[in-house]
Amino acid sequence: MKQLLLSLFLATVILASENYELKLYEKILPLIFQTDKLVVFTDSSSQEIFQNSKIFSVTSQCNKAIVVVGKSFENSCKNKPIFSTSYRNFEKLDNSFGVFYWRNGTPRIGFNLEKIEKFNLFLPKSLKKYAK
């Protein structure tokens, strides 16, 4: 019985966090790219989050995407702007303009102004406090 309750609790937390992430992406990315519809290329860990979105179209080909979201893109998508889900890759990748990640159960977000300018993106005033 305890295992069943623990499983239900963990499933609820995971679904809630994915929904939270989708809502965050739906708020932030259209502002940065200044468009209502975005074509997104994701890694396998992020793909499920975007499948329930009404404003994102997920593509399986990086060259068709407007933005790339995830953490596993070291060797691909070199010319596309990446919104990383790993702080390490945000720091390491040349085209990672932003990051959303969890640290100790707390969501964190960050932006790199230099890379935002490189891709001619727009960072709203409300998000500039998360930029470096």
C-alpha contacts under 8 A as a table, 3 or more apart, distances in Angstrom:
res1	aa1	res2	aa2	distance
1	M	4	L	5.13
1	M	5	L	6.34
2	K	5	L	5.19
2	K	6	L	6.09
3	Q	6	L	5.06
3	Q	7	S	6.03
4	L	7	S	5.08
4	L	8	L	6.20
5	L	8	L	5.14
5	L	9	F	6.12
6	L	9	F	5.07
6	L	10	L	6.14
7	S	10	L	5.19
7	S	11	A	6.08
8	L	11	A	5.12
8	L	12	T	6.18
9	F	12	T	5.18
9	F	13	V	6.27
10	L	13	V	5.07
10	L	14	I	6.12
11	A	14	I	5.16
11	A	15	L	6.12
12	T	15	L	5.21
12	T	16	A	5.98
13	V	16	A	5.10
13	V	17	S	6.09
14	I	17	S	5.17
14	I	18	E	6.25
15	L	18	E	5.17
15	L	19	N	6.18
16	A	19	N	5.09
16	A	20	Y	6.06
17	S	20	Y	4.90
17	S	21	E	6.10
18	E	21	E	5.02
18	E	22	L	6.18
18	E	49	I	5.68
19	N	22	L	5.10
19	N	23	K	6.20
19	N	49	I	7.19
20	Y	23	K	5.17
20	Y	24	L	6.21
21	E	24	L	5.03
21	E	25	Y	6.18
21	E	49	I	7.34
22	L	25	Y	5.08
22	L	26	E	6.01
22	L	49	I	6.01
22	L	50	F	6.49
22	L	53	S	7.20
23	K	26	E	5.02
23	K	27	K	6.20
24	L	27	K	5.21
24	L	28	I	6.09
25	Y	28	I	5.26
25	Y	29	L	5.54
26	E	29	L	6.12
26	E	30	P	6.61
26	E	53	S	7.90
26	E	55	I	7.12
26	E	56	F	7.92
27	K	30	P	6.49
27	K	31	L	6.98
28	I	31	L	5.38
28	I	32	I	6.38
29	L	32	I	5.10
29	L	33	F	6.04
29	L	34	Q	7.99
30	P	33	F	5.18
30	P	34	Q	5.28
30	P	35	T	5.18
30	P	36	D	5.68
30	P	37	K	7.39
30	P	38	L	7.27
31	L	34	Q	4.90
31	L	35	T	7.06
31	L	122	F	7.20
31	L	123	L	7.39
31	L	124	P	6.99
32	I	121	L	5.76
32	I	122	F	4.72
32	I	123	L	5.41
32	I	124	P	7.07
33	F	121	L	5.84
33	F	122	F	6.51
34	Q	122	F	7.27
35	T	38	L	6.96
36	D	55	I	6.56
37	K	55	I	5.16
37	K	56	F	5.96
37	K	57	S	7.54
38	L	55	I	6.56
38	L	56	F	4.99
38	L	57	S	6.20
38	L	65	A	7.91
38	L	66	I	6.42
38	L	67	V	7.51
39	V	56	F	5.80
39	V	57	S	4.69
39	V	58	V	5.80
39	V	59	T	6.60
39	V	64	K	7.31
39	V	65	A	4.92
39	V	66	I	5.36
39	V	67	V	6.75
40	V	56	F	6.49
40	V	57	S	5.97
40	V	58	V	4.84
40	V	59	T	6.02
40	V	65	A	5.10
40	V	66	I	6.11
40	V	67	V	5.22
40	V	68	V	5.66
40	V	69	V	6.96
41	F	58	V	5.82
41	F	59	T	5.31
41	F	60	S	6.31
41	F	61	Q	6.76
41	F	62	C	5.64
41	F	65	A	5.51
41	F	66	I	7.87
41	F	67	V	6.50
41	F	68	V	4.77
41	F	69	V	6.35
42	T	45	S	7.81
42	T	46	S	5.81
42	T	47	Q	5.38
42	T	58	V	7.37
42	T	59	T	7.88
42	T	60	S	7.92
42	T	68	V	5.74
42	T	69	V	4.92
42	T	70	G	5.60
43	D	46	S	5.62
43	D	47	Q	6.06
43	D	69	V	7.02
43	D	70	G	5.34
43	D	71	K	6.98
43	D	72	S	6.24
43	D	73	F	7.72
44	S	47	Q	5.25
44	S	48	E	7.57
45	S	48	E	7.16
45	S	70	G	7.04
46	S	49	I	5.58
46	S	50	F	7.04
46	S	69	V	7.03
46	S	70	G	5.75
47	Q	50	F	5.56
47	Q	51	Q	6.54
47	Q	58	V	7.63
48	E	51	Q	5.34
48	E	52	N	7.69
49	I	52	N	6.68
49	I	53	S	7.87
50	F	53	S	5.35
50	F	56	F	6.71
50	F	57	S	7.85
50	F	58	V	6.94
51	Q	57	S	7.89
51	Q	58	V	7.04
53	S	56	F	5.58
53	S	57	S	7.74
54	K	57	S	7.96
59	T	62	C	7.23
59	T	64	K	6.90
59	T	65	A	6.58
61	Q	64	K	5.67
61	Q	65	A	6.99
62	C	65	A	5.34
62	C	68	V	7.51
62	C	76	S	7.98
62	C	77	C	5.93
63	N	77	C	7.37
65	A	68	V	6.82
65	A	80	K	7.82
66	I	80	K	7.08
66	I	81	P	7.61
67	V	80	K	6.27
67	V	81	P	5.45
67	V	82	I	6.04
67	V	83	F	7.27
68	V	77	C	7.64
68	V	80	K	6.68
68	V	81	P	6.19
68	V	82	I	4.63
68	V	83	F	6.10
68	V	84	S	7.97
69	V	82	I	5.76
69	V	83	F	4.85
69	V	84	S	5.68
69	V	85	T	7.10
70	G	73	F	7.46
70	G	82	I	7.65
70	G	83	F	6.73
70	G	84	S	5.04
70	G	85	T	5.03
70	G	86	S	7.47
71	K	84	S	5.41
71	K	85	T	5.17
71	K	86	S	5.37
71	K	89	N	6.51
73	F	76	S	5.31
73	F	77	C	6.64
74	E	93	L	7.03
75	N	78	K	7.09
77	C	80	K	5.49
78	K	95	N	7.01
79	N	95	N	7.22
80	K	95	N	6.78
81	P	95	N	5.29
81	P	96	S	5.99
81	P	97	F	6.49
81	P	119	F	6.84
82	I	95	N	5.82
82	I	96	S	4.39
82	I	97	F	6.08
82	I	98	G	7.04
83	F	90	F	7.84
83	F	96	S	5.75
83	F	97	F	6.03
83	F	98	G	4.75
83	F	99	V	5.44
83	F	100	F	7.52
84	S	87	Y	7.15
84	S	89	N	6.66
84	S	90	F	5.68
84	S	96	S	6.26
84	S	97	F	7.87
84	S	98	G	6.09
84	S	99	V	4.56
84	S	100	F	6.39
85	T	89	N	7.93
85	T	90	F	7.81
85	T	99	V	5.60
85	T	100	F	5.08
85	T	101	Y	5.15
86	S	89	N	5.35
86	S	90	F	6.20
86	S	99	V	6.75
86	S	100	F	7.19
86	S	101	Y	5.95
87	Y	90	F	4.86
87	Y	91	E	6.30
87	Y	99	V	6.39
87	Y	100	F	7.71
87	Y	101	Y	6.75
88	R	91	E	5.33
88	R	92	K	6.15
89	N	92	K	4.75
89	N	93	L	5.53
89	N	96	S	7.47
90	F	93	L	5.87
90	F	96	S	5.28
90	F	97	F	7.24
90	F	98	G	6.70
90	F	99	V	6.03
91	E	96	S	7.65
93	L	96	S	5.49
94	D	115	K	7.81
95	N	115	K	6.54
96	S	99	V	7.60
96	S	112	N	7.89
96	S	115	K	7.05
97	F	111	F	5.71
97	F	112	N	5.18
97	F	113	L	7.39
97	F	114	E	7.99
97	F	115	K	5.04
97	F	116	I	5.55
98	G	109	I	7.44
98	G	110	G	5.54
98	G	111	F	4.20
98	G	112	N	6.16
99	V	108	R	7.89
99	V	109	I	5.47
99	V	110	G	5.18
99	V	111	F	6.40
100	F	107	P	7.14
100	F	108	R	5.67
100	F	109	I	4.50
100	F	110	G	6.73
101	Y	107	P	5.85
101	Y	108	R	5.35
101	Y	109	I	6.57
102	W	105	G	5.82
102	W	106	T	5.37
102	W	107	P	4.47
102	W	108	R	5.85
103	R	106	T	5.25
103	R	107	P	6.45
103	R	108	R	7.01
109	I	130	Y	6.62
110	G	130	Y	4.93
110	G	131	A	5.64
110	G	132	K	7.58
111	F	116	I	7.76
111	F	128	K	7.97
111	F	130	Y	6.03
111	F	131	A	4.37
111	F	132	K	6.32
112	N	115	K	5.52
112	N	116	I	6.26
112	N	131	A	5.57
112	N	132	K	5.39
113	L	116	I	4.96
113	L	117	E	6.23
113	L	131	A	6.17
113	L	132	K	6.26
114	E	117	E	5.28
114	E	118	K	6.24
115	K	118	K	4.73
115	K	119	F	6.41
116	I	119	F	5.49
116	I	120	N	6.17
116	I	121	L	5.18
116	I	122	F	6.99
116	I	123	L	7.41
117	E	120	N	4.82
117	E	121	L	6.03
117	E	122	F	7.84
118	K	121	L	7.76
123	L	127	L	6.41
123	L	128	K	6.55
124	P	127	L	5.51
124	P	128	K	6.57
125	K	128	K	5.27
125	K	129	K	7.91
126	S	129	K	7.03
127	L	130	Y	5.68
127	L	131	A	7.23
128	K	131	A	5.17
